[in-house]
Amino acid sequence: REVGTVDQLLVSPWRPLGILAGKTLPAVVVGVVEGLVIWAIGVFVMQIPFHGSFLLLCLSIVLFIFSTVGVGLFVSAMAKTQQQAILGAFVFLVPAVCLSGCAAPVENMPAWLQTATWFNPLEHALITFKGLFLKDMPFMEVWANTWPLLIIGGVSLVLSGWFFSRRLE
């Protein structure tokens, strides 16, 4: 936005939905490839046993990346400068990591904080990834932990599109 690229996008023949898709799809593809590379390094180089379904892992990675890209685009759509976008990402990422269950189990957090973790894509993804790696989590359990990622990604992308199209007016 600061160097005028957003203005160039806004005067292009693309509609806000097309611009949003153009910003989302490459990030999702790159994120999925990175997730699969990390999986391959873990399994083949570090010899971490993988007990779950590879297809369920791929589905989980796609949904996780979709939700995090949605949140990122939402932060980006609300920010007016690059500095605001970086600060917004920081404000989201630090609590997301702390409330993901990575440092402290979610079950040990107060009830109100456990409720707040429902809006954290990282928490849902970690449950699924650990379950698939360690205990061959069945499809229904994977689905129970990944459908919130669809909601988070969908809502954040809709809000991103709304904020972005509002800038057109």
ChimeraX attribute file (.defattr): number of C-alpha atoms within 10 A of each C-alpha:
attribute: neighborCount
match mode: 1-to-1
recipient: residues
	/A:1	13
	/A:2	9
	/A:3	8
	/A:4	9
	/A:5	9
	/A:6	13
	/A:7	13
	/A:8	10
	/A:9	14
	/A:10	17
	/A:11	10
	/A:12	11
	/A:13	9
	/A:14	12
	/A:15	13
	/A:16	21
	/A:17	16
	/A:18	12
	/A:19	16
	/A:20	19
	/A:21	13
	/A:22	12
	/A:23	14
	/A:24	18
	/A:25	13
	/A:26	11
	/A:27	16
	/A:28	21
	/A:29	14
	/A:30	12
	/A:31	19
	/A:32	21
	/A:33	15
	/A:34	13
	/A:35	18
	/A:36	16
	/A:37	12
	/A:38	13
	/A:39	19
	/A:40	14
	/A:41	13
	/A:42	14
	/A:43	14
	/A:44	12
	/A:45	10
	/A:46	10
	/A:47	10
	/A:48	14
	/A:49	11
	/A:50	19
	/A:51	13
	/A:52	19
	/A:53	15
	/A:54	15
	/A:55	9
	/A:56	19
	/A:57	21
	/A:58	16
	/A:59	15
	/A:60	25
	/A:61	23
	/A:62	19
	/A:63	24
	/A:64	30
	/A:65	24
	/A:66	27
	/A:67	26
	/A:68	22
	/A:69	21
	/A:70	27
	/A:71	24
	/A:72	21
	/A:73	25
	/A:74	25
	/A:75	23
	/A:76	21
	/A:77	20
	/A:78	16
	/A:79	17
	/A:80	12
	/A:81	13
	/A:82	12
	/A:83	10
	/A:84	14
	/A:85	19
	/A:86	14
	/A:87	14
	/A:88	17
	/A:89	17
	/A:90	12
	/A:91	12
	/A:92	15
	/A:93	15
	/A:94	10
	/A:95	12
	/A:96	18
	/A:97	15
	/A:98	16
	/A:99	22
	/A:100	22
	/A:101	20
	/A:102	14
	/A:103	9
	/A:104	11
	/A:105	12
	/A:106	18
	/A:107	10
	/A:108	10
	/A:109	14
	/A:110	9
	/A:111	10
	/A:112	8
	/A:113	13
	/A:114	17
	/A:115	12
	/A:116	10
	/A:117	20
	/A:118	17
	/A:119	15
	/A:120	23
	/A:121	27
	/A:122	24
	/A:123	22
	/A:124	23
	/A:125	23
	/A:126	17
	/A:127	18
	/A:128	25
	/A:129	20
	/A:130	14
	/A:131	19
	/A:132	23
	/A:133	19
	/A:134	14
	/A:135	12
	/A:136	18
	/A:137	20
	/A:138	13
	/A:139	13
	/A:140	9
	/A:141	13
	/A:142	22
	/A:143	16
	/A:144	11
	/A:145	19
	/A:146	21
	/A:147	15
	/A:148	20
	/A:149	27
	/A:150	17
	/A:151	15
	/A:152	21
	/A:153	25
	/A:154	16
	/A:155	16
	/A:156	22
	/A:157	26
	/A:158	15
	/A:159	19
	/A:160	24
	/A:161	22
	/A:162	15
	/A:163	19
	/A:164	22
	/A:165	16
	/A:166	11
	/A:167	14
	/A:168	11
	/A:169	5
